[in-house]
Amino acid sequence: MDAPTADSAPTRPLAMSDVAARAGVSHQTVSRVINRHPNVAVATRARVLAAIAELGYRPNGAARALATGSTRTIGLVTSNISQYGPAQTMLGLEHAARAAGYFLTVSVLDDAGARTMTEAVDRLATQSVDAIVALSTYDEAVLALRQVHAAVPLIAVQASGEGDGPAVWVDQEAGAALATRHLLDLGHRTVHHVSGPAGSIEAAARASSWRAVLEAAGAPLPSVLRGDWWPASGHAAGRELVARRRGGESVTAVFVANDQMAFGLLNAFHEAGLRVPDDVSVVGFDNVPEAPYYIPPLTTVRQDFAELGRRGVQLVLGLLGGEQARPRPVVPQLLVRATTAPPARGKG
């Protein structure tokens, strides 16, 4: 009997055997193509895919999971999704998972405490995900992960690789060092810093590296101004730095822990009549899409979230395959634009 066509309205659901008949291959070959098995000839794979398209066949996910022991699904636990970094990390993981033939199912937490983190991991595990990725950029999330015992591989995406389990991360210290050294190399006597919030691993790492670079250079160490990642806190920090300048403190260079706070800072400087970079140089962190189009375009540190996602999915696949790989951190990049310049003589 001929295999049904997409227009013949079969009285039963299409099966893998229908695809096999149409393509002139075995049931096992169709299964290998659907499950992305590498040992299939290119021409055969093309013939099977053409048959799938012609028939409009959709694999039965439940049956495939029973046969292979895999749902080809990765669970993601995250919080603070309204912030640029976590949102871009999630997108990077989703794109990398899709490229690898996996789906990403997401659980967004209002807070990342031990109880909510454990509940989210347990909930994803009951959905038969193959592995779980947890975005843990705050201290409470890292502590919570240490108390979680998952029935599937659990991978942390965080700001450092100091945790006990498998993790991928961006080298925050290297990025902050690039920003601080850039300003010192331009001739600034020291660099002020607007930090992220308390409890943020990323904020702590960037502030620690900023401090270490200044100490290594023998530069004065100004007191840190703390923000909350949002522009309003950057604006408040900018007003404080303006007040310090008017009080006689030398303020000619500022490293801000993220771009959104840097935008607020630049606005405060503009309101006070300070010119950037003539009077004060500014470096941000993240390279948000608006950074090149701000006036002046913002010098910043770029985090490669797509690469972070790719390494996270690679680590998942390696663990599922029995590997014990320890990935290297993703190295950030300094993008020099128009908000940094040598200090003007006599300014600050």
C-alpha positions as CSV (number, residue, x, y, z in Angstrom):
1,M,0.0,0.0,0.0
2,D,1.3,3.4,-0.8
3,A,2.3,5.8,2.0
4,P,-0.4,8.4,2.6
5,T,0.2,11.9,1.3
6,A,-0.4,15.2,3.2
7,D,-3.6,15.7,1.1
8,S,-5.1,12.3,1.5
9,A,-6.3,12.8,5.1
10,P,-5.3,9.4,6.5
11,T,-7.7,7.8,8.9
12,R,-4.9,7.2,11.4
13,P,-2.1,9.5,12.6
14,L,1.1,9.5,10.5
15,A,3.7,7.1,11.8
16,M,7.5,6.8,11.3
17,S,6.8,3.8,9.1
18,D,4.9,6.1,6.6
19,V,8.0,8.3,6.3
20,A,10.2,5.2,5.9
21,A,8.0,3.9,3.1
22,R,8.0,7.3,1.3
23,A,11.7,7.7,1.6
24,G,12.5,4.1,0.8
25,V,14.5,3.5,3.9
26,S,14.2,1.6,7.1
27,H,12.3,2.6,10.2
28,Q,15.6,2.8,12.1
29,T,17.1,5.2,9.5
30,V,14.2,7.6,10.0
31,S,14.7,7.4,13.7
32,R,18.4,8.2,13.3
33,V,17.5,11.3,11.2
34,I,14.9,12.6,13.6
35,N,17.3,12.1,16.6
36,R,20.1,13.8,14.7
37,H,22.3,10.8,14.7
38,P,25.6,11.5,12.8
39,N,25.9,8.1,11.1
40,V,23.5,8.8,8.3
41,A,24.6,9.5,4.7
42,V,23.9,13.1,3.5
43,A,21.7,12.0,0.6
44,T,19.7,9.6,2.8
45,R,19.2,12.3,5.4
46,A,18.0,14.7,2.7
47,R,15.6,12.1,1.3
48,V,14.1,11.4,4.8
49,L,13.7,15.1,5.6
50,A,12.0,15.6,2.2
51,A,9.6,12.8,3.0
52,I,8.9,14.3,6.5
53,A,8.1,17.7,4.8
54,E,5.9,16.1,2.1
55,L,3.8,14.1,4.6
56,G,3.7,16.8,7.2
57,Y,4.9,14.3,9.8
58,R,5.5,15.4,13.4
59,P,7.4,13.0,15.6
60,N,5.6,11.8,18.8
61,G,7.7,13.4,21.6
62,A,6.4,11.1,24.3
63,A,7.1,8.0,22.2
64,R,10.5,9.3,21.3
65,A,11.3,10.0,25.0
66,L,10.3,6.4,25.9
67,A,12.5,5.0,23.2
68,T,15.6,7.1,23.7
69,G,15.3,8.0,27.4
70,S,15.6,11.7,26.4
71,T,13.0,14.5,26.1
72,R,15.6,16.8,24.4
73,T,14.5,19.5,26.9
74,I,16.7,21.6,29.2
75,G,15.2,23.4,32.1
76,L,16.3,26.9,33.1
77,V,15.8,28.4,36.5
78,T,16.3,32.2,36.6
79,S,15.3,35.4,38.4
80,N,15.8,39.2,37.8
81,I,14.8,38.6,34.2
82,S,13.9,42.3,33.7
83,Q,17.7,43.1,33.9
84,Y,19.7,43.1,30.8
85,G,22.3,40.5,31.8
86,P,20.0,37.7,32.9
87,A,17.6,38.3,30.0
88,Q,20.5,38.1,27.4
89,T,21.9,35.0,29.2
90,M,18.5,33.3,28.8
91,L,18.3,34.2,25.1
92,G,21.8,32.9,24.6
93,L,20.9,29.6,26.2
94,E,17.7,29.3,24.2
95,H,19.4,29.9,20.9
96,A,22.2,27.5,21.7
97,A,19.7,24.8,22.9
98,R,17.7,25.2,19.7
99,A,20.8,24.9,17.6
100,A,21.6,21.6,19.4
101,G,18.1,20.3,18.8
102,Y,16.9,20.9,22.3
103,F,14.0,22.9,23.8
104,L,14.4,25.3,26.7
105,T,11.7,25.4,29.4
106,V,12.0,28.3,31.8
107,S,11.0,28.8,35.4
108,V,11.3,32.5,36.5
109,L,11.5,33.0,40.2
110,D,10.5,36.1,42.2
111,D,13.4,35.4,44.5
112,A,16.3,32.9,44.3
113,G,16.2,31.7,47.9
114,A,16.8,28.1,48.9
115,R,13.1,27.2,49.1
116,T,12.0,28.7,45.8
117,M,15.1,27.4,44.0
118,T,14.5,23.8,45.3
119,E,10.8,23.9,44.4
120,A,11.7,25.1,40.9
121,V,14.3,22.4,40.3
122,D,11.9,19.7,41.6
123,R,9.1,21.0,39.4
124,L,11.4,20.9,36.3
125,A,12.6,17.4,37.2
126,T,9.0,16.2,37.2
127,Q,8.7,17.4,33.7
128,S,11.4,14.9,32.6
129,V,13.9,17.5,31.5
130,D,17.3,16.0,30.6
131,A,19.2,18.6,32.6
132,I,18.7,21.9,34.5
133,V,20.6,25.2,34.1
134,A,20.4,27.7,37.0
135,L,21.3,31.3,36.5
136,S,22.9,32.2,39.9
137,T,24.4,35.7,39.8
138,Y,23.4,36.6,43.4
139,D,24.9,35.1,46.6
140,E,21.6,33.8,47.8
141,A,21.1,31.8,44.6
142,V,24.6,30.3,44.8
143,L,24.0,29.3,48.4
144,A,20.6,27.8,47.4
145,L,22.1,25.7,44.7
146,R,24.4,24.1,47.2
147,Q,21.4,22.8,49.0
148,V,19.6,21.5,45.9
149,H,19.9,17.8,44.9
150,A,18.6,17.3,41.4
151,A,17.8,13.9,39.8
152,V,19.4,15.2,36.5
153,P,22.6,17.1,35.8
154,L,22.5,20.6,37.3
155,I,24.6,23.4,35.8
156,A,25.2,26.9,37.2
157,V,25.5,29.9,35.0
158,Q,27.1,32.5,37.3
159,A,29.7,35.2,37.6
160,S,32.6,32.9,38.7
161,G,33.7,29.3,38.6
162,E,34.3,29.0,42.3
163,G,31.2,26.9,43.0
164,D,31.4,23.2,43.7
165,G,29.4,21.9,40.7
166,P,29.7,22.3,36.9
167,A,29.4,25.9,35.8
168,V,29.9,28.4,33.0
169,W,30.7,32.0,33.6
170,V,32.0,35.3,32.2
171,D,35.3,36.5,33.6
172,Q,34.0,39.6,35.4
173,E,37.4,40.3,37.0
174,A,39.1,40.5,33.6
175,G,36.4,42.8,32.3
176,A,36.7,45.2,35.2
177,A,40.5,45.2,34.9
178,L,40.2,46.1,31.2
179,A,38.0,49.1,32.1
180,T,40.2,50.3,34.9
181,R,43.5,49.9,33.2
182,H,42.1,51.7,30.1
183,L,41.4,54.8,32.2
184,L,44.7,54.6,34.0
185,D,46.6,54.2,30.7
186,L,45.0,57.3,29.4
187,G,46.7,59.2,32.2
188,H,44.0,59.5,34.9
189,R,45.5,59.7,38.4
190,T,42.8,57.4,39.7
191,V,39.4,55.9,38.8
192,H,36.2,56.2,40.8
193,H,33.7,53.3,40.8
194,V,29.9,53.0,40.8
195,S,29.2,49.5,42.0
196,G,26.2,47.2,41.6
197,P,24.0,46.1,44.5
198,A,25.1,44.2,47.6
199,G,24.7,40.5,47.2
200,S,25.5,40.5,43.5
201,I,28.4,38.2,42.6
202,E,29.0,40.2,39.4
203,A,29.1,43.5,41.3
204,A,31.5,42.2,43.9
205,A,33.8,40.7,41.3
206,R,34.0,43.9,39.3
207,A,34.6,46.1,42.4
208,S,37.2,43.7,43.7
209,S,39.1,43.8,40.3
210,W,38.8,47.6,40.1
211,R,40.3,47.9,43.6
212,A,43.1,45.4,42.8
213,V,44.2,47.3,39.6
214,L,44.3,50.6,41.5
215,E,46.3,49.1,44.3
216,A,48.8,47.4,41.8
217,A,49.2,50.8,40.1
218,G,49.8,52.7,43.4
219,A,46.8,54.9,42.6
220,P,44.6,56.5,45.2
221,L,41.5,54.4,46.2
222,P,38.3,56.5,46.2
223,S,35.3,55.4,48.2
224,V,32.8,53.3,46.2
225,L,29.4,54.6,45.3
226,R,26.8,51.8,45.3
227,G,23.9,51.5,42.8
228,D,21.2,49.0,42.0
229,W,21.8,48.4,38.2
230,W,19.2,50.9,37.2
231,P,19.7,54.4,35.6
232,A,18.2,56.3,38.6
233,S,20.9,55.0,40.9
234,G,23.6,56.0,38.3
235,H,22.1,59.5,38.2
236,A,22.3,59.7,42.0
237,A,25.9,58.5,41.9
238,G,26.7,61.2,39.2
239,R,25.3,63.9,41.4
240,E,27.4,62.7,44.3
241,L,30.5,62.8,42.1
242,V,29.6,66.3,41.0
243,A,29.4,67.3,44.6
244,R,32.8,65.8,45.3
245,R,34.4,67.7,42.5
246,R,32.9,70.9,43.7
247,G,34.3,70.1,47.2
248,G,37.8,69.8,45.7
249,E,38.1,66.1,45.1
250,S,39.7,65.1,41.8
251,V,37.2,63.2,39.7
252,T,38.3,62.7,36.2
253,A,37.5,59.0,35.4
254,V,34.6,56.7,36.4
255,F,34.1,53.0,35.9
256,V,30.4,52.2,36.2
257,A,29.4,48.5,36.9
258,N,26.8,48.5,34.1
259,D,25.7,50.6,31.1
260,Q,22.3,51.5,32.5
261,M,23.7,53.1,35.6
262,A,26.3,54.8,33.3
263,F,23.5,56.4,31.3
264,G,22.1,57.9,34.5
265,L,25.6,59.1,35.5
266,L,26.1,60.8,32.1
267,N,22.8,62.5,32.4
268,A,23.7,63.9,35.9
269,F,27.0,65.1,34.5
270,H,25.2,66.8,31.6
271,E,22.9,68.6,34.0
272,A,25.9,69.9,36.0
273,G,27.5,71.2,32.9
274,L,30.3,68.6,32.9
275,R,31.6,67.5,29.5
276,V,32.3,63.9,28.7
277,P,35.1,63.0,28.1
278,D,36.6,66.5,28.3
279,D,36.0,66.9,32.0
280,V,35.3,63.3,33.1
281,S,35.8,60.0,31.3
282,V,33.3,57.2,31.8
283,V,33.4,53.4,31.1
284,G,30.3,51.1,31.5
285,F,29.9,47.3,31.4
286,D,27.6,45.0,29.3
287,N,27.4,46.8,25.9
288,V,23.7,47.2,25.8
289,P,22.2,47.9,22.4
290,E,21.8,51.6,23.1
291,A,25.5,52.1,24.1
292,P,26.9,52.9,20.6
293,Y,24.0,55.4,20.0
294,Y,24.2,57.4,23.2
295,I,25.6,61.0,23.0
296,P,28.5,60.5,23.3
297,P,28.7,56.8,22.4
298,L,29.6,54.8,25.5
299,T,33.0,53.1,26.0
300,T,32.0,49.8,27.7
301,V,32.9,46.2,28.3
302,R,31.1,43.6,26.2
303,Q,29.9,40.3,27.6
304,D,29.4,37.6,25.0
305,F,26.1,36.2,26.1
306,A,25.7,34.1,23.0
307,E,29.0,32.4,23.7
308,L,28.0,31.9,27.3
309,G,24.8,30.2,26.2
310,R,26.7,28.0,23.8
311,R,29.2,26.9,26.4
312,G,26.4,26.2,28.8
313,V,24.6,23.9,26.4
314,Q,28.0,22.3,25.5
315,L,28.5,21.5,29.1
316,V,25.0,20.0,29.4
317,L,25.6,17.8,26.4
318,G,29.0,16.8,27.7
319,L,27.6,15.8,31.1
320,L,24.8,13.9,29.4
321,G,27.4,12.0,27.4
322,G,29.4,11.1,30.5
323,E,32.1,13.8,30.1
324,Q,33.5,15.8,33.0
325,A,34.6,18.9,31.1
326,R,35.5,22.1,33.0
327,P,35.0,24.9,30.5
328,R,37.1,28.1,30.6
329,P,35.5,31.4,31.4
330,V,34.1,33.6,28.6
331,V,36.6,36.5,28.2
332,P,35.0,39.9,27.9
333,Q,36.1,42.7,25.4
334,L,36.7,46.4,25.9
335,L,34.9,48.5,23.3
336,V,36.5,52.0,23.2
337,R,34.1,54.7,22.0
338,A,33.8,58.4,22.7
339,T,33.3,58.7,26.5
340,T,37.0,58.2,27.4
341,A,40.0,60.4,26.7
342,P,43.2,61.6,28.5
343,P,42.5,64.0,31.4
344,A,42.4,67.7,30.5
345,R,45.3,69.5,32.2
346,G,44.0,71.4,35.3
347,K,40.6,69.7,35.3
348,G,39.0,67.8,38.1
